[in-house]
Amino acid sequence: MQKIKVSTYFDITPTGIVHTFRPAALPIKRKGFTITNDIEWYHRRRQQANWETIFQIVMMRIQPETITEPKMKEVDGKKVWSFVFKNELESTYVDPASADPLYILKQDTEGVPMIPELEASEQLEPYLQVNTNIFFELLDD
């Protein structure tokens, strides 16, 4: 079984805001915060959309055994969001022409559009770039 860590400079905070904006639903309480206006709602929805995008990339080829909720941590003055998932089939992301056991996952990720503003501390291009704004690491179990 593979244990894979994903880290990114994009804000992928899972907020639980998954529906269209409805003023009548305000205030909305989710995951330790309260949304009281449309600006806050759109901000939280965009964070959730970034998380959904990364999660969908992972889910394109597998159903992960375990997936942790992304957490933000400052590393060398940069905000980095990370999560870990387990993949039962170690051959899923292997390309026979590459020595990289995560080659296919990285290829699936490259160039996918993201929302760059939000809470990111870096100036980001609006798409994923492996080893520039998203990183993958095999962990020991």
N, C-alpha and C positions, 0 to 999 in steps of 0.2 A: 504494500500500500504506500502510495506517495503522500507526503505532507508538503503542501506548497504554500509559501508565503507570498502575498501580493502586496506591494507598497506603491503608493502613488502620491504625487504632489497635488492632484485634483481633490477637491473636497467631495468625498463620497460618504458623508455622514448620513446614515439611515434615519430618516425622520418619521416615516410612516405616513407622510402626506402623499397619497396616491390618486386622489380624485381631482376633478376640476374645481376651480375656486367657486365657492358659494357664500356670499356675504351673510346670508341668514344663519350659516353654521358657526359664525364667529361668536365668542372666542372658541378656539379649538385647543385642547390640551393633549400633548403627545410627548412621550419620552423626556419628561422633565422641563418642557418649555410650553409656553402659551402663546398662541398666535392671535393677535387682536386686529390685524388689518391686512389688506391685500398685498402690501409690499413684503411683510413678514411671510405671508403664505407663499408667494412666488419664490422667495429666497429658499424656504424649506422644501418646496416642491422640486426646485432645481438640484438641491443637494441629494434628495431622494432619487431623482432622475439619473444623476451620475452614478450612484450606487447601483441602481437597476441595470445600467449599461454594463458595468464591470461584471455584475452577477450573471447577466445574460451571456457574456463572452465565455465565462467559466462553464455555464450550463449548456452551451452549444453542443458539446461533445460528451459530457458526463452528467451524472446526477451525483453531486458531491456527497460523501458520507457525512461529513461534518463541515460546517462553515461557521467561523466566528464572526461576530459583529465588528465592523471596522472601528478602529480607535485611532485618534489623532495624537501624535507625539511630535515634539520639536526635536529635530536632529540637525545639529550644526546651524541653528537659526532658521531652519526651514520646516514648515509644517508638512508632516508625512502621515498619510492615512494608510493603515495596514490591516490585513485580515489573513486568516489561514484557513485552508480547506484541505480535505483528504480526498484522494482519488484512488479507488480500489484497483483500477486497471492501469498499471504502470506504463503500458505501451500506448496509451491514448494519445499522448502528445509527442511521440517519437516519430521522427522522419528518418528512414533508413539511410538517407544521404547525409545526415547531420549527426555529429557527436553530441549535440545538445538534447537532453531528455525532455526539454520543454519547448522545443523548436516550433511545433504546431500551435501551441497555445500562444506563443509570441507572435507568430504569423497571423493568427486570428485577431489579435489585439491591435496590431500595427495600423494606424490611420483611422481608427474608429473615432467619430466625433464625440466631444465632451463639452461641458460648460466650464469655461476657464475662470470666470470671476468667482464669487462666493467667498470662502474663507481662506483660499490658497495664499501663501506668502510669496509664491513665485509668479513671475510673468510667464504665462503658459500659452502655447499655441492651442487652438481649439480642437486638437485631436491627439490621440494616444501615440506616443513614440517610445518604443521599448528601449530601456536603458537610458532614457532621457527624462521622461516624466512618469513612467511606470516600470516597475522592476519585479522580477520573479525569482524566487529562491526555493530550492529543494531543502527541506529541513529533515533532520533525523527524527524518527518516531520516539 
